[in-house]
Amino acid sequence: MTSLAILLVLGSGLAHAVWNLFTKRSRDKAVFLWLIHIMAAVLFLPYFIYELTHIHLTGPLLLWIALSMGFQGAYFVLLSKAYSHGDMSQVYPIMRGTGALLVPVMSTFIYDESLSLIGWLGLGLIIVGLFVISNLSSQPGVQSNALTPLAVGLALSVGLCITGYTLTDKQIVTQMSPFALIEISNIGYVLVGTRYVWKSGLIRTEWQMNWRTIVLGSFLSPGSYLLFLFALQLAPLAAIAPIREVGTVFGTLLGILLLKEQQGMRRIIMASVITFGIVAIALWG
C-alpha cells in the first residue's frame, strides 16, 4: 500500500469526523445534511454533466449507479435519525464499526481481496475499540439514549448502507471519476431528502443558525469521501476501508476537547487500540 493512499485515507477520516460533529450539533439533522448536499450538488453538477457526455453508459454501469444512489440516500436519512436518537460518541463508532467489519469480509468474496493474518488481527483491534467506545456513556452513571434498541438499530442500518455504497463504488470508480461519483452521492440524498425537508419548513431557520458549518460541511462531506475514492484507486478496498476508521479516533479527541465528554482517559485508551490496529493494517496488512 502506498504512502499516498494512507495519507489520503487519514485525511478522509479527519474530514469525516469534523462534518459529523457539525451534524450532531445542528438543530435539525436532516435539514442540515440536505443543505450541505444540495450546495455540493450544485458545485459538482457542471463537471458531472460534462463527464456524462464523454463516457459510455452501459446497462451494468447504470445499475451500479442506481444502487449507489439508493445506498447513499438511505445512508443520510438514517444518519440524521441516528443522531436524533443517540449520542455521537456512541452511535458513530457503531456505524463505522459495522462498515469496517463487513467491507473487508465482503471484499474477499466480491473482489477477491484479503488481508494478511496481521491485517485481520489489526481489523479485530479496530472493531473491538470501536464497539467499546460506543458503550462508554457520555456521563458516568447516566444511561445514554444511544443504547436504546432504536438508536442501535439505526446505527447498524447506517453501517449496512456504508457497506453497500462502499462495495458498489469500488466498481463504479473504475469507470467514472471520483468527482462524478461524489455527485451521484449528492443527487441520491437530495432526491430522498427533499420531500421531508421541504415539508419541515426549517430550511431558513437551519441556515440562519448554522450557515457557517453548513458551508464548511458542503466541502468537508464530499471532500472526505473524495479523498477515500482517490485512495481506492491506489490500494485494495479491504486494506483502506478499515484505516478510514481513524475518523473515530479524531471524533473521540474532538468529543473530549470540544464537547468536554466524560471518561476521557478510557476513550483515549480505546482510541489508541484502534490506532494500533490501523497501523498494523497500513504497515503489514
C-alpha positions in Angstrom: 0.0 0.0 0.0 1.4 3.4 -1.0 2.2 6.2 1.5 -0.1 8.5 -0.6 -3.0 6.1 -0.2 -2.6 6.1 3.6 -2.3 9.9 3.8 -5.5 10.2 1.7 -7.4 7.9 3.9 -6.2 9.6 7.1 -7.3 13.0 5.7 -10.6 11.4 4.8 -11.1 10.1 8.3 -10.4 13.6 9.8 -12.8 15.4 7.5 -15.5 12.8 8.1 -15.3 13.2 11.9 -15.5 17.0 11.6 -18.6 17.1 9.4 -20.3 14.5 11.6 -19.6 16.7 14.6 -21.2 19.6 12.8 -24.2 17.4 12.0 -24.7 16.3 15.6 -24.6 20.0 16.8 -27.2 21.1 14.2 -30.8 21.9 15.0 -32.5 19.5 12.6 -30.1 16.8 11.3 -32.0 16.0 8.1 -32.3 19.7 7.0 -28.7 20.3 7.9 -27.5 17.4 5.8 -29.8 18.4 2.9 -28.4 21.9 2.8 -24.8 20.5 2.8 -25.5 18.2 -0.1 -27.6 20.5 -2.2 -24.8 23.0 -2.1 -22.3 20.3 -3.0 -24.6 19.1 -5.8 -24.7 22.5 -7.4 -20.9 22.7 -7.1 -20.2 19.4 -8.8 -23.1 19.5 -11.3 -21.2 21.1 -14.3 -18.4 18.6 -14.2 -20.9 15.7 -13.8 -22.8 16.8 -16.9 -19.5 17.1 -18.8 -18.4 13.6 -17.8 -21.7 12.0 -18.7 -21.4 13.3 -22.2 -17.9 11.8 -22.5 -18.3 8.3 -21.2 -20.3 5.2 -22.4 -23.1 4.5 -20.0 -23.6 0.7 -20.2 -26.5 -1.1 -18.6 -24.3 -2.7 -15.8 -22.8 0.8 -15.0 -26.3 2.3 -14.7 -27.3 -0.5 -12.4 -24.3 0.2 -10.2 -25.0 3.9 -10.2 -28.7 3.3 -9.2 -27.5 1.0 -6.3 -25.0 3.6 -5.1 -27.6 6.4 -5.1 -30.0 4.1 -3.2 -27.5 3.3 -0.5 -26.3 6.9 -0.3 -29.8 8.3 0.0 -30.8 5.7 2.7 -27.5 6.5 4.5 -28.1 10.1 5.0 -31.8 9.7 6.0 -30.8 7.0 8.6 -27.8 9.1 9.7 -30.0 12.0 10.6 -32.3 9.8 12.6 -29.5 8.0 14.4 -28.1 11.3 15.6 -31.6 12.4 16.7 -31.9 9.3 18.9 -28.4 8.8 20.2 -25.1 10.5 21.2 -22.5 10.9 18.5 -19.8 9.4 20.7 -21.9 6.1 20.8 -23.7 5.8 17.5 -20.7 7.0 15.4 -18.5 4.1 16.4 -21.3 1.5 15.8 -21.9 2.9 12.4 -18.3 3.0 11.4 -17.5 -0.3 13.1 -20.2 -2.2 11.2 -18.8 -1.0 7.9 -15.2 -1.6 9.0 -16.1 -5.2 9.7 -18.3 -6.0 6.7 -16.4 -4.3 3.9 -13.2 -6.4 4.2 -15.2 -9.6 4.7 -17.4 -8.9 1.6 -14.4 -7.8 -0.4 -12.9 -11.3 -0.1 -16.0 -12.7 -1.9 -16.8 -9.9 -4.4 -13.4 -8.6 -5.4 -11.1 -11.5 -4.4 -9.2 -9.2 -1.9 -8.0 -10.1 1.5 -5.8 -9.1 4.4 -2.8 -10.8 5.8 -3.0 -12.5 9.2 -1.6 -9.4 10.9 -4.1 -7.3 8.9 -7.0 -9.4 10.2 -5.7 -9.0 13.7 -5.4 -5.3 13.2 -9.0 -5.2 12.0 -10.1 -7.1 15.1 -8.4 -4.4 17.3 -10.3 -1.7 15.4 -13.7 -3.5 15.8 -13.1 -4.1 19.5 -12.0 -0.5 20.0 -15.0 0.9 18.1 -17.6 -1.0 19.9 -16.1 -0.5 23.4 -16.0 3.3 22.8 -19.7 3.1 21.8 -20.5 1.6 25.2 -18.8 4.4 27.2 -21.7 6.7 28.2 -21.0 10.5 28.0 -21.7 11.0 31.7 -20.8 8.4 34.4 -23.9 6.8 35.9 -26.2 8.2 33.2 -27.9 5.8 30.7 -27.4 7.2 27.2 -30.2 7.2 24.8 -27.8 5.8 22.2 -28.1 2.5 23.9 -31.8 2.1 23.2 -32.7 -0.6 20.7 -33.9 2.1 18.2 -30.6 4.0 18.3 -28.6 0.8 18.0 -30.8 -0.4 15.1 -30.5 2.9 13.3 -26.7 2.9 13.8 -26.4 -0.7 12.4 -28.6 0.2 9.5 -26.3 3.1 8.7 -23.3 0.7 8.8 -25.1 -1.6 6.3 -25.6 1.4 4.0 -21.9 2.2 4.4 -21.0 -1.3 3.4 -23.3 -1.2 0.4 -22.2 2.0 -1.2 -18.5 1.3 -0.5 -18.7 -2.0 -2.3 -20.7 -0.6 -5.2 -18.5 2.5 -5.5 -15.4 0.3 -5.8 -16.9 -0.9 -9.1 -18.1 2.5 -10.3 -14.8 4.3 -9.7 -13.1 2.0 -12.3 -15.4 3.5 -15.0 -16.1 7.1 -13.7 -14.0 9.7 -12.0 -14.3 10.2 -8.2 -15.8 13.7 -8.8 -18.7 12.2 -10.8 -19.2 9.5 -8.2 -19.4 12.2 -5.5 -22.2 13.9 -7.5 -24.1 10.6 -7.6 -24.0 10.6 -3.8 -25.2 14.2 -3.6 -28.1 13.6 -6.0 -29.1 10.5 -4.1 -29.5 12.3 -0.9 -31.2 15.4 -2.4 -33.8 13.1 -4.2 -34.5 11.2 -1.0 -34.5 14.1 1.5 -36.2 16.9 -0.4 -39.8 15.9 0.4 -39.2 15.8 4.2 -37.0 18.9 4.3 -39.5 20.9 2.3 -42.4 19.9 4.5 -40.5 20.6 7.7 -40.4 24.4 7.0 -37.0 24.6 8.8 -34.7 25.4 5.9 -34.4 29.1 6.6 -34.1 28.5 10.4 -31.3 25.9 10.0 -29.5 28.2 7.6 -29.7 31.2 9.9 -28.4 29.2 12.9 -25.7 27.2 11.2 -24.8 28.7 7.9 -21.0 28.7 8.7 -20.9 25.0 9.4 -23.2 24.3 6.5 -20.8 26.0 4.1 -17.8 24.2 5.7 -19.7 20.9 5.7 -20.5 21.3 2.0 -16.8 21.0 1.3 -15.8 18.5 4.1 -18.6 16.0 3.5 -17.9 15.4 -0.2 -14.2 16.1 0.3 -13.9 13.3 2.9 -15.3 10.7 0.6 -13.4 12.1 -2.4 -10.1 11.5 -0.7 -11.2 7.9 0.1 -12.1 7.4 -3.6 -8.7 8.6 -4.8 -7.1 6.2 -2.3 -9.3 3.5 -3.6 -7.6 3.8 -7.0 -4.2 3.2 -5.3 -4.9 0.4 -2.8 -7.2 -2.6 -2.2 -10.6 -1.8 -0.7 -10.1 -4.5 2.1 -7.0 -2.6 3.3 -8.0 1.0 3.2 -11.6 0.7 4.4 -10.6 -0.2 8.0 -7.9 2.5 8.0 -10.6 5.2 7.4 -11.9 4.4 10.8 -9.2 6.7 12.1 -12.1 9.1 11.9 -13.4 7.6 15.2 -10.1 8.4 16.8 -10.4 12.0 15.6 -14.0 12.1 16.7 -13.1 10.8 20.2 -10.5 13.6 20.6 -12.9 16.2 19.3 -15.5 15.0 21.8 -13.1 15.2 24.7 -11.5 18.5 23.8 -14.5 20.4 22.3 -17.6 18.8 23.8 -16.0 18.0 27.2 -17.2 14.4 27.2 -16.5 12.4 30.3 -14.4 9.2 30.6 -11.7 10.8 28.5 -8.9 8.5 29.6 -10.9 5.3 28.8 -11.8 6.7 25.4 -8.2 7.7 24.7 -7.1 4.1 25.6 -9.6 2.6 23.2 -8.7 5.2 20.5 -5.1 4.0 21.0 -6.2 0.4 20.4 -7.9 1.5 17.2 -4.8 3.4 16.1 -2.6 0.3 16.7 -5.0 -1.7 14.6 -4.8 0.9 11.8 -1.0 0.9 11.9 -0.9 -2.9 11.7 -3.1 -2.9 8.6 -1.2 0.1 7.0 2.3 -1.5 7.6 1.7 -5.2 7.5 -1.9 -5.8 6.4 
